[in-house]
């Protein structure tokens, strides 16, 4: 089967087009997107497509990016296609949202595509990911410890709108087609630098796996993505069925029946919780990680009948006896509470009007050791992440700095003259069940930073905003 036939088979298999569709084609100017545009031009009459070329300058590479924009504009005009372009300040977006440049670039790109799609009332947005991109994505997610949903990789069709016609063709096939057709394209210099994980996977890891383990590793990873995608769809279907009988409410507050939820297999707990969070967050789950879902599962199993877990984006999972409430808004006055700490990073504790700022440094001479009750210096090698910031629980004990034996928190608070009414509002930084820091009062002797420590975790408890 020739290259065009292979792409046509992908389009047909996944029903990517309806006759008469308007398609926004994302074109960066690189070989993948240029080939995508030419292939869709060849298929245009067959599907009666209307096409618009869209290009976003991410505001990272200056003059090089501007030249790419000019190239794509000329390419679109040469094909008599409408052309749309914009510039995004991705570095500012990344800093504002505390995400990587790559994550911010993707967010800006898809936000822009949505704007253009609405402007033209388009039914589809086509992007140029290939089978190689799929293999790279899966390996990156393996490295990061993704679950089934992540390991299924890049979907050929997402949300019935975003389509990847080249997803079953290799980069080598794409480049061969470009050469045979005499197509011009530009090369993004950032794709050569091994400062990004994707580039390291592309240039180092996959070639090593091909040489030493499996010369067909890309094919195998793509096959795995197809298999896992089917299994993920099945579990999603089962989770939807499960939700029908155990969830009440809508919008910014939902409740789940805990006994009915925990009667299902644990794999479905995660699915149901993800779907409930997605409804409260309007589908935006980027800030919700596996560690947060683990935290909700711990909450369900916790012996306390009432407890609140504070999640990103102002979301609270509150256990009230046999019901789990997921809501957006202010922290309920009920205690106890629990936050999952980003370390290193910033954890916003909106309900408490505070934030915990953590950073990790290699031990070296001259590290500043602030003498401040709101700052803790800890031996990071003794900590098990993720750290938890929670309120007092019955029977809590720790080894106060300067002591050898454990002391009950109740006795520690009495000695420190902390009023009883305030004790449950004082956060405790916890690692794998062990109290590391009674915030604002004392760290644990066991976790203190010493001359023999190799890595310092510095935690600062500050007002927010």
C-alpha positions as CSV (number, residue, x, y, z in Angstrom):
1,X,0.0,0.0,0.0
2,X,1.4,3.4,-1.0
3,X,1.7,6.3,1.5
4,X,-1.6,8.0,0.5
5,X,-3.4,4.7,0.6
6,X,-2.1,4.1,4.1
7,X,-3.3,7.5,5.4
8,X,-6.7,7.0,3.7
9,X,-7.0,3.6,5.5
10,X,-6.4,5.4,8.8
11,X,-8.9,8.1,8.0
12,X,-11.6,5.4,7.0
13,X,-10.8,3.1,10.0
14,X,-11.4,5.9,12.5
15,X,-14.0,7.8,10.6
16,X,-12.1,11.0,10.7
17,X,-14.2,12.9,8.2
18,X,-17.8,13.4,7.2
19,X,-18.4,14.6,3.7
20,X,-18.3,18.4,3.5
21,X,-16.3,19.0,6.8
22,X,-14.4,22.2,7.4
23,X,-10.9,21.2,8.7
24,X,-8.4,23.4,10.6
25,X,-5.0,22.0,9.8
26,X,-2.3,22.8,12.4
27,X,0.9,23.5,10.5
28,X,4.2,24.3,12.3
29,X,6.3,24.2,9.1
30,X,8.0,21.0,10.0
31,X,8.0,17.9,7.8
32,X,5.2,16.1,9.6
33,X,2.7,19.0,9.4
34,X,3.7,20.0,5.8
35,X,3.2,16.4,4.7
36,X,-0.2,16.3,6.5
37,X,-1.3,19.4,4.7
38,X,-0.3,18.0,1.3
39,X,-2.0,14.7,1.9
40,X,-5.2,16.4,3.0
41,X,-5.0,18.5,-0.2
42,X,-4.9,15.2,-2.2
43,X,-7.9,13.8,-0.3
44,X,-9.8,17.1,-0.3
45,X,-12.1,16.4,-3.3
46,X,-12.7,12.8,-2.2
47,X,-14.3,14.1,1.1
48,X,-15.4,17.5,-0.2
49,X,-13.3,19.2,2.5
50,X,-12.9,22.9,3.2
51,X,-9.5,23.6,4.8
52,X,-7.9,26.4,6.9
53,X,-4.2,26.5,7.8
54,X,-3.5,27.6,11.4
55,X,0.0,28.4,12.7
56,X,1.0,29.5,16.3
57,X,4.3,31.1,17.1
58,X,5.0,30.0,20.7
59,X,7.2,33.1,21.4
60,X,10.2,31.0,22.4
61,X,12.7,31.1,19.5
62,X,12.5,34.7,18.2
63,X,13.5,35.3,14.6
64,X,13.6,31.6,13.8
65,X,9.9,31.3,14.8
66,X,9.0,34.3,12.7
67,X,10.6,32.8,9.7
68,X,8.6,29.6,10.2
69,X,5.4,31.7,10.3
70,X,6.3,33.3,7.0
71,X,7.0,30.0,5.5
72,X,3.7,28.5,6.5
73,X,1.9,31.7,5.3
74,X,3.5,31.4,1.9
75,X,2.7,27.7,1.8
76,X,-1.0,28.3,2.5
77,X,-1.3,31.2,0.0
78,X,0.4,29.0,-2.6
79,X,-2.4,26.5,-2.1
80,X,-5.1,29.3,-2.1
81,X,-6.1,28.3,1.5
82,X,-7.2,30.6,4.3
83,X,-4.4,31.3,6.7
84,X,-4.6,32.1,10.4
85,X,-1.6,33.0,12.6
86,X,-1.0,34.2,16.2
87,X,1.8,34.6,18.7
88,X,1.6,33.2,22.2
89,X,3.9,34.1,25.2
90,X,4.5,30.5,26.2
91,X,7.3,31.3,28.8
92,X,4.9,33.6,30.7
93,X,2.1,31.0,30.5
94,X,4.5,28.3,31.8
95,X,5.6,30.5,34.7
96,X,2.1,31.6,35.6
97,X,0.7,28.0,35.7
98,X,3.9,26.4,37.1
99,X,4.1,24.0,34.2
100,X,6.9,23.0,31.7
101,X,7.5,25.0,28.5
102,X,6.3,21.9,26.5
103,X,3.1,21.6,28.5
104,X,2.4,25.4,28.2
105,X,3.1,25.2,24.4
106,X,0.6,22.4,24.0
107,X,-2.0,24.2,26.1
108,X,-1.5,27.5,24.1
109,X,-1.6,25.6,20.8
110,X,-4.9,23.8,21.5
111,X,-6.5,26.8,23.0
112,X,-5.6,28.7,19.7
113,X,-7.0,25.8,17.6
114,X,-10.3,26.0,19.5
115,X,-10.5,29.8,18.7
116,X,-9.9,29.2,15.0
117,X,-12.3,26.2,14.9
118,X,-15.1,28.3,16.4
119,X,-14.3,31.2,14.0
120,X,-14.8,29.0,11.0
121,X,-17.4,26.7,12.6
122,X,-15.1,23.8,11.7
123,X,-15.9,20.2,12.5
124,X,-12.3,18.9,12.7
125,X,-8.8,20.0,13.7
126,X,-6.0,17.9,12.0
127,X,-2.5,17.7,13.6
128,X,0.5,15.9,12.3
129,X,1.5,13.3,15.0
130,X,3.0,10.1,13.6
131,X,3.6,6.6,14.8
132,X,7.0,7.7,16.0
133,X,5.4,10.4,18.1
134,X,3.1,7.8,19.5
135,X,6.0,5.5,20.5
136,X,7.9,8.4,22.1
137,X,4.8,9.5,24.1
138,X,4.3,6.1,25.5
139,X,7.9,5.7,26.6
140,X,7.8,9.1,28.2
141,X,4.7,8.1,30.1
142,X,6.3,4.8,31.1
143,X,9.2,6.8,32.6
144,X,6.8,9.0,34.5
145,X,4.8,6.0,35.8
146,X,1.5,6.6,33.9
147,X,-1.6,4.4,34.3
148,X,-3.6,2.7,31.6
149,X,-5.2,5.9,30.3
150,X,-1.8,7.4,29.8
151,X,-0.2,4.3,28.3
152,X,-2.8,4.1,25.5
153,X,-0.9,7.1,24.1
154,X,-2.2,9.6,21.6
155,X,-5.7,8.8,20.4
156,X,-6.2,8.9,16.6
157,X,-9.4,10.9,17.3
158,X,-10.1,12.9,20.4
159,X,-13.5,14.2,21.3
160,X,-14.7,13.7,17.8
161,X,-12.9,16.8,16.8
162,X,-9.1,16.4,16.9
163,X,-7.8,14.0,14.3
164,X,-4.3,12.5,13.6
165,X,-4.3,11.1,10.0
166,X,-0.6,10.3,10.1
167,X,-0.7,8.4,13.4
168,X,-0.2,5.0,11.7
169,X,2.7,6.2,9.5
170,X,6.3,6.3,10.6
171,X,8.4,9.4,10.5
172,X,10.6,7.6,8.0
173,X,7.6,7.1,5.7
174,X,6.7,10.8,6.1
175,X,10.2,11.9,5.2
176,X,10.3,9.6,2.2
177,X,7.0,11.0,0.9
178,X,8.3,14.6,1.4
179,X,11.4,13.7,-0.6
180,X,9.5,11.9,-3.4
181,X,7.1,14.9,-3.7
182,X,9.9,17.5,-3.5
183,X,8.2,19.2,-0.5
184,X,10.0,22.0,1.3
185,X,9.8,22.3,5.1
186,X,11.6,24.0,8.0
187,X,13.5,22.4,10.9
188,X,12.8,23.5,14.5
189,X,16.2,23.8,16.2
190,X,14.7,22.9,19.6
191,X,14.0,19.4,18.2
192,X,17.7,18.8,18.1
193,X,18.6,19.8,21.6
194,X,18.6,17.0,24.2
195,X,17.4,19.3,27.0
196,X,13.8,18.1,26.6
197,X,12.7,14.6,27.6
198,X,11.1,13.9,24.3
199,X,14.3,14.6,22.4
200,X,16.3,12.4,24.7
201,X,13.8,9.6,24.2
202,X,13.9,10.2,20.4
203,X,17.6,10.5,19.9
204,X,19.0,8.2,22.7
205,X,16.5,5.9,24.3
206,X,14.6,4.5,21.3
207,X,17.8,4.0,19.2
208,X,19.3,2.1,22.2
209,X,16.3,-0.1,22.6
210,X,16.3,-0.8,18.8
211,X,20.0,-1.8,18.9
212,X,20.0,-3.8,22.1
213,X,16.5,-5.1,22.7
214,X,14.0,-4.9,19.9
215,X,14.6,-3.5,16.4
216,X,10.8,-3.2,16.0
217,X,10.2,-1.3,19.4
218,X,8.2,1.5,17.7
219,X,5.8,-1.0,16.1
220,X,5.5,-2.9,19.4
221,X,4.7,0.3,21.4
222,X,2.1,1.4,18.8
223,X,0.5,-2.1,19.0
224,X,0.4,-1.8,22.7
225,X,-1.3,1.6,22.5
226,X,-4.1,0.1,20.3
227,X,-4.6,-2.8,22.7
228,X,-4.7,-0.6,25.8
229,X,-7.0,1.9,24.1
230,X,-9.6,-0.8,23.8
231,X,-9.2,-1.9,27.4
232,X,-9.4,1.7,28.6
233,X,-12.6,2.2,26.6
234,X,-14.1,-0.9,28.3
235,X,-13.2,0.3,31.8
236,X,-14.6,3.7,31.0
237,X,-17.9,2.2,30.0
238,X,-18.0,0.2,33.2
239,X,-17.2,3.3,35.3
240,X,-20.1,5.2,33.6
241,X,-22.5,2.3,34.5
242,X,-21.2,2.3,38.1
243,X,-21.7,6.1,38.4
244,X,-25.4,5.9,37.5
245,X,-26.3,4.3,40.9
246,X,-24.0,6.0,43.3
247,X,-23.7,9.7,42.4
248,X,-26.0,12.6,43.2
249,X,-25.8,16.3,42.3
250,X,-24.2,18.2,39.5
251,X,-22.1,21.3,38.7
252,X,-19.9,22.4,41.6
253,X,-20.9,19.8,44.2
254,X,-21.4,16.0,43.8
255,X,-21.8,13.3,46.4
256,X,-20.9,9.6,46.1
257,X,-22.2,6.7,48.2
258,X,-19.1,5.3,49.8
259,X,-20.3,1.8,50.5
260,X,-21.6,1.3,47.0
261,X,-18.4,2.8,45.5
262,X,-16.1,0.6,47.5
263,X,-18.1,-2.5,46.6
264,X,-16.6,-2.2,43.1
265,X,-13.1,-3.3,42.1
266,X,-10.5,-0.7,43.1
267,X,-9.7,-0.1,39.4
268,X,-13.2,1.4,39.0
269,X,-12.8,3.6,42.1
270,X,-10.2,5.6,40.2
271,X,-12.3,5.9,37.1
272,X,-15.4,7.0,39.0
273,X,-13.5,9.5,41.0
274,X,-11.8,10.9,37.8
275,X,-15.2,11.3,36.2
276,X,-16.7,13.0,39.3
277,X,-13.8,15.4,39.4
278,X,-14.0,16.1,35.7
279,X,-17.7,17.1,36.1
280,X,-16.9,19.5,39.0
281,X,-13.9,20.9,37.0
282,X,-15.7,21.2,33.7
283,X,-13.5,18.5,32.2
284,X,-10.1,20.1,33.0
285,X,-8.2,17.4,34.9
286,X,-4.7,18.6,34.1
287,X,-3.9,19.4,37.7
288,X,-5.3,16.1,39.1
289,X,-2.6,13.5,39.3
290,X,-2.6,9.9,40.4
291,X,-1.3,11.0,43.8
292,X,-4.5,13.0,44.3
293,X,-6.7,10.0,43.4
294,X,-4.6,7.9,45.8
295,X,-5.3,10.5,48.5
296,X,-9.1,10.3,48.0
297,X,-8.9,6.4,48.2
298,X,-7.0,6.9,51.5
299,X,-9.7,9.2,52.6
300,X,-12.4,6.6,51.9
301,X,-10.5,4.0,54.0
302,X,-9.6,6.4,56.8
303,X,-11.0,5.5,60.3
304,X,-12.1,9.1,60.9
305,X,-15.8,9.5,60.0
306,X,-15.3,13.1,58.8
307,X,-12.2,14.3,57.0
308,X,-11.4,16.8,54.2
309,X,-8.8,16.3,51.4
310,X,-7.8,19.6,49.7
311,X,-7.0,19.2,46.0
312,X,-5.7,21.6,43.4
313,X,-7.9,24.3,41.8
314,X,-10.0,24.9,44.9
315,X,-11.5,21.3,44.9
316,X,-12.3,19.6,48.2
317,X,-13.1,15.9,48.7
318,X,-15.0,15.7,52.0
319,X,-15.9,12.4,53.7
320,X,-19.0,12.6,55.9
321,X,-19.6,9.1,57.3
322,X,-21.0,7.1,54.3
323,X,-20.9,9.9,51.7
324,X,-18.1,11.5,49.8
325,X,-18.7,15.1,48.7
326,X,-16.6,16.6,45.9
327,X,-17.0,20.3,45.7
328,X,-15.4,23.5,44.4
329,X,-15.4,26.5,46.7
330,X,-14.3,27.4,50.2
331,X,-12.9,24.8,52.6
332,X,-15.7,23.6,54.9
333,X,-15.2,24.6,58.6
334,X,-15.2,20.9,59.5
335,X,-11.8,19.4,60.4
336,X,-9.6,17.4,60.0
337,X,-8.1,18.4,56.7
338,X,-5.4,17.0,54.4
339,X,-3.3,18.4,51.5
340,X,-1.0,16.6,49.2
341,X,2.3,18.5,48.9
342,X,4.1,19.3,45.7
343,X,7.8,18.9,46.5
344,X,9.7,20.7,45.1
345,X,7.1,23.3,44.2
346,X,4.3,25.4,45.6
347,X,1.2,23.9,47.4
348,X,-1.7,26.3,47.6
349,X,-3.7,25.8,50.8
350,X,-6.6,28.0,49.9
351,X,-8.8,26.9,52.7
352,X,-6.2,27.9,55.2
353,X,-5.1,31.1,53.4
354,X,-1.6,29.7,53.3
355,X,0.9,28.2,50.9
356,X,3.8,25.8,51.4
357,X,6.8,26.5,49.2
358,X,9.4,23.7,49.0
359,X,12.7,23.4,47.2
360,X,15.3,20.7,47.1
361,X,19.1,21.5,47.0
362,X,22.2,19.4,47.0
363,X,24.1,19.7,50.2
364,X,26.9,22.3,49.9
365,X,28.7,24.8,52.1
366,X,27.0,28.1,52.6
367,X,23.4,26.9,52.5
368,X,21.4,29.5,54.4
369,X,19.7,28.1,57.5
370,X,17.0,30.6,58.3
371,X,16.0,30.7,62.0
372,X,12.3,31.0,61.5
373,X,9.4,29.0,63.0
374,X,7.8,29.1,59.5
375,X,10.8,27.5,57.8
376,X,12.0,23.9,58.1
377,X,15.3,22.5,56.9
378,X,14.9,18.7,56.3
379,X,17.0,15.8,55.1
380,X,15.3,14.9,51.9
381,X,16.9,11.5,51.6
382,X,15.0,10.4,54.7
383,X,11.6,11.6,53.3
384,X,9.2,9.5,51.4
385,X,7.2,11.4,48.8
386,X,4.5,12.5,48.4
387,X,4.5,14.4,51.6
388,X,1.1,15.2,53.3
389,X,0.1,18.3,55.2
390,X,-2.7,17.4,57.6
391,X,-4.4,18.2,60.8
392,X,-3.9,16.5,64.2
393,X,-5.2,12.9,64.6
394,X,-5.8,11.0,67.8
395,X,-2.6,9.3,69.1
396,X,-0.1,11.4,67.0
397,X,3.5,11.3,68.2
398,X,6.8,12.6,67.0
399,X,10.4,13.1,68.2
400,X,10.8,16.9,68.8
401,X,14.1,18.4,67.6
402,X,16.7,18.0,70.4
403,X,15.0,14.9,72.0
404,X,15.7,11.2,71.7
405,X,12.3,9.7,72.4
406,X,8.8,10.1,71.0
407,X,6.4,12.6,72.5
408,X,2.6,12.7,72.2
409,X,1.4,15.8,70.2
410,X,-1.1,16.4,72.9
411,X,1.6,16.7,75.5
412,X,3.8,18.8,73.1
413,X,1.0,21.3,72.6
414,X,0.3,21.5,76.3
415,X,4.0,22.2,76.9
416,X,4.0,24.8,74.1
417,X,0.9,26.4,75.6
418,X,-1.2,26.0,72.4
419,X,-4.9,26.5,73.2
420,X,-6.9,23.3,72.8
421,X,-9.3,25.0,70.3
422,X,-6.4,25.8,67.9
423,X,-4.6,22.5,67.9
424,X,-6.5,20.9,65.1
425,X,-5.9,23.9,62.9
426,X,-2.1,23.6,63.1
427,X,-0.8,21.7,60.0
428,X,1.5,18.7,60.4
429,X,3.9,17.8,57.6
430,X,3.9,14.0,57.3
431,X,6.1,11.5,55.4
432,X,4.7,7.9,55.2
433,X,2.8,8.4,58.4
434,X,5.7,10.0,60.4
435,X,5.4,13.6,61.5
436,X,8.2,15.6,60.0
437,X,7.3,19.1,61.1
438,X,4.7,20.6,63.5
439,X,4.4,23.7,61.3
440,X,5.3,26.9,63.1
441,X,6.7,25.0,66.1
442,X,9.2,22.2,65.8
443,X,10.7,19.7,63.3
444,X,11.4,16.1,64.0
445,X,14.8,15.2,65.3
446,X,14.8,12.2,62.9
447,X,14.4,14.3,59.7
448,X,16.7,17.3,60.6
449,X,19.3,18.4,58.0
450,X,22.8,17.6,59.3
451,X,26.4,17.9,58.0
452,X,26.1,14.3,56.7
453,X,22.9,15.0,54.7
454,X,23.2,14.9,50.9
455,X,20.1,16.8,49.9
456,X,18.2,19.6,51.7
457,X,14.5,20.1,51.5
458,X,13.6,23.6,52.6
459,X,9.9,24.2,53.4
460,X,8.4,27.7,54.0
461,X,4.9,28.2,55.3
462,X,3.7,31.5,54.0
463,X,0.5,33.6,53.7
464,X,-1.5,33.3,50.5
465,X,-2.1,35.1,48.3
